[in-house]
Amino acid sequence: MWHGSKNLGKKIVQASQKKSCKSLVTWTKDICNHFWFCAKTASTFNDFFDIRNADGEVEYKRLFNKKSRQWRLYALRVEKDYAYIELQRAILQCRISSGKGMPKKMPQRHDDPLLAYGLLPAVPRPPKEELLQTQVSRGIGKEVQK
């Protein structure tokens, strides 16, 4: 744990060398102390990396999906489930055996606005509470619970 705390302190000091992050230096000791506290109170590896905040609620992040042009909500860290791999294998096998094969990637045009401006969401970012109420979890078919 000592090495982890030492490396964390070094990384914070290194990041604080940037002009916009100079205030990080004053927080270095507090952040390292919090790292030690988390390591001391956690009984397992998963406890150490728990995604719940101080209130015991799961923390979410909003991301814009450019294909569907919608905002989605994702839990910051969850246990991984690899059950989807069988479905991917079946889809891939179906595509290969269909005779059409896999879709080919289209080259980007030189006047494409994405090259100049990047991703600009066409839909304003909704509040997290609204996304929690509307988002349906894939495969379960029920609304996401708080």
MARKOLTOR-185375 format. One line per 5 residues: for each residue x, z, y of C-alpha. Coordinates in steps of 0.5 Angstrom, whole numbers, plus 2048, in hexadecimal, padded with zeros to 3 digits. Each point is the difference from the previous one (the first is absolute). Example, Ala and Ser with C-alpha at 12.3 -4.5 7.8 and 13.67 -1.06 7.14 Angstrom:
<rs>
819:810:7F7  802:7FE:807
</rs>
This chain:
<rs>
800:800:800  806:801:805  802:7F9:7FF  7F9:7FE:802  800:804:806
807:7FE:802  7FE:7F8:7FF  7F9:801:804  804:803:806  805:7FB:800
7FB:7FA:800  7FC:804:805  806:800:805  802:7F9:7FE  7F9:7FE:802
800:804:806  806:7FC:803  7FB:7FA:802  7FE:801:807  7F8:801:7FF
801:805:7FA  805:805:804  7FB:806:800  801:800:7F8  806:804:801
7FD:806:802  7FB:800:7FA  805:7FF:7FB  801:807:7FE  7F8:801:800
800:7FA:7FB  805:802:7FC  7FD:807:7FF  7F9:7FD:7FF  804:7FC:7FA
802:807:7FD  7FA:803:801  7FC:7FA:7FC  806:801:7FB  7FF:807:7FF
7F8:800:7FF  7FF:7FA:7FC  800:802:7F8  800:7F9:7FE  803:7F9:802
7F9:7FE:802  7FF:806:804  806:7FE:804  7FD:7F9:802  7F9:802:800
7FC:7FC:805  7FB:805:803  801:803:807  7FF:807:802  7F9:800:7FF
800:7FE:7F9  7FD:7F9:802  803:7F9:7FD  804:7FC:806  7FE:7F9:801
803:7FA:803  7FC:7FA:803  803:7F9:7FF  7FE:7F9:802  7FF:7FB:7FB
801:7F9:803  7FD:7FD:7FA  7F9:803:800  801:802:808  7FD:807:7FF
803:807:800  801:804:7FA  802:807:7FF  806:802:7FB  802:807:7FD
807:801:802  802:802:7FA  7FC:800:7F9  802:801:7F9  801:7F9:7FD
7FC:7FD:7FB  802:7F9:7FC  7FA:7FF:7FD  7FF:7F9:804  806:7FD:7FD
7FC:7FE:7FA  7FB:7FD:804  806:7FC:804  802:7FE:7F9  7FA:7FD:7FE
7FF:7FC:807  807:7FD:800  7FF:7FE:7F8  7F9:7FD:802  803:7FC:806
806:7FE:7FC  7FC:7FD:7FA  7FB:7FD:805  805:7FA:801  7FF:801:808
806:805:800  802:804:806  7FE:7FF:807  805:7FD:804  803:803:807
7FE:7FC:806  806:7FF:805  7FE:803:807  7FF:7FB:806  805:800:805
7FA:801:805  7FD:806:7FC  7FF:806:805  802:805:7FB  807:7FE:801
800:801:807  7FB:806:801  800:803:7F9  7F9:804:7FD  7FB:801:805
7FA:804:7FD  7FA:7FC:802  7FC:807:7FF  801:806:804  803:806:7FC
7FA:805:7FE  800:807:800  803:803:7F9  7F9:804:7FF  7FC:7F9:800
805:7FD:7FB  7FF:806:7FC  7F8:7FF:800  801:7F8:7FF  805:7FF:7FB
7FF:7FF:7F9  805:802:7FA  802:7FA:7FC  7FD:801:7F9  7FC:806:801
7FB:7FD:804  7FF:807:804  801:801:807  807:804:801  7FF:808:801
803:804:805
</rs>
